[in-house]
Each structure stands twice: as C-alpha cells, then as structure tokens.
Amino acid sequence: MATAMLKRTTMVKSMVNRLRSYASVAVGSDLISAAPNASLQKARSWDEGVSSNFSTTPLKDIFKGKNVVIFGLPGAYTGVCSAQHVPSYKNNIDKFKAKGIDSVVCVAVNDPYTMNGWAEKLQAKDAIEFYGDFDGSFHKSLDLTIDLSGALLGIRSHRWSAYIVDGQVKVLNIEQAPSDFKVSGGDVILGQI
C-alpha cells in the first residue's frame, strides 16, 4: 500500500512538473526561431501608429547582434507590474548599461497605445523600450501565456525575464504565479548577467 501511494505521489509530481515546464523557450534557445511568425508593436501614440501604417517590429530587429534584457508581464496598469516590475528595471538602467546591455525591453499582451500611455505614466519610456504583443502571438509561440480570465484579463503573459545575446537565450526566469515577484525582477537578472 505504501509503495502504491509513493508511486502515485511520484506520478502526480511528475505531471505537475511537466505542466510547470510550460515554456517552449529555454536557456540555449534561439528566441527569433522560437517565435518565427511573431513581431511586436513598439509603444506609440495612435497618431504615430497611423503615420507608420500600423507597422510592427520583427524580432530580429530587436535581438539580432544585441545584448538585450527582456521582461514580460501580465499587463499594463496592473498592480505588481506598475509598482514593482517596471520600476525594478527603470531604477537599475545605468547598471544594465554598465554591463553592456544594449536595450531593456518590456513586453505585455496589450496594444502599443496602452503600452505607450502606461510607459509615459511610469516615466520609464526613456529608459525602457515598451512593446505590445497585441494578439499574444509572441507569448503563445514561447508557451508563456496564462489565462487570467478570472481577473477579467483574458489570455496574458506569464511574469518572466530573460537575458538574450544575439537572439540566444542565456538566462530565463519565470514566476510560478502572475502575482509573484521573486525571480523576474531587475535586481535578480542583473546578478545573472
């Protein structure tokens, strides 16, 4: 009986671990290849969107030949994202630059106009590049989506961070829950570069 209980417990733990390792992107992955059909939308005003013919930015333009720190979060104007996640990068921007980081990128499943307004409200637009993933295709390609319909948010991004060198994932941190802020903050990834 104890053996059967132990086997069942081991099987359940294995299933949970498989479910938890949801990200198809991992350390060593080529981020551009992992999301071949995805592009992002640089944060901008509506008028800027119109004048650019609603252009998108291919991932290679963001990552190829560059050292980039990127962090994803559930959404603009949400609690942990506004109070902790973005400030942890904004307040460390000089330290990132000193470590040779070309750009710090924030991405969320939001439209680029919402991302623009939020970046301006946080006074972070000069330090961080904000991008919208309006249809979630970038996060879906990486298996980094989460259904937050219970919070009236729909399909969103997990809270995560990564250090990317020439498109290659060198460091990847994914929070266990969208409200967690333990492994994806600016201070943490600074220590991993």
Residue, then its C-alpha position, 0 to 999 in steps of 0.5 A: m500500500a505504501t509503495a502504491m501511494l509513493k508511486r502515485t505521489t511520484m506520478v502526480k509530481s511528475m505531471v505537475n512538473r511537466l505542466r510547470s515546464y510550460a515554456s517552449v523557450a529555454v536557456g540555449s534557445d534561439l528566441i527569433s526561431a522560437a517565435p518565427n511568425a511573431s513581431l511586436q508593436k513598439a509603444r506609440s501614440w495612435d497618431e504615430g501608429v497611423s503615420s507608420n501604417f500600423s507597422t510592427t517590429p520583427l524580432k530580429d530587429i530587436f535581438k539580432g547582434k544585441n545584448v538585450v534584457i527582456f521582461g514580460l508581464p501580465g499587463a499594463y496598469t496592473g498592480v505588481c507590474s506598475a509598482q514593482h516590475v517596471p520600476s525594478y528595471k527603470n531604477n537599475i538602467d545605468k547598471f544594465k548599461a554598465k554591463g553592456i546591455d544594449s536595450v531593456v525591453c518590456v513586453a505585455v499582451n496589450d496594444p502599443y497605445t496602452m503600452n505607450g500611455w502606461a510607459e509615459k505614466l511610469q516615466a520609464k519610456d526613456a529608459i525602457e523600450f515598451y512593446g505590445d504583443f497585441d494578439g499574444s502571438f509572441h507569448k503563445s509561440l514561447d508557451l508563456t501565456i496564462d489565462l487570467s480570465g478570472a481577473l477579467l484579463g483574458i489570455r496574458s503573459h506569464r511574469w518572466s525575464a530573460y537575458i538574450v545575446d544575439g537572439q540566444v537565450k542565456v538566462l530565463n526566469i519565470e514566476q510560478a504565479p502572475s502575482d509573484f515577484k521573486v525571480s523576474g525582477g531587475d535586481v535578480i537578472l542583473g546578478q545573472i548577467 
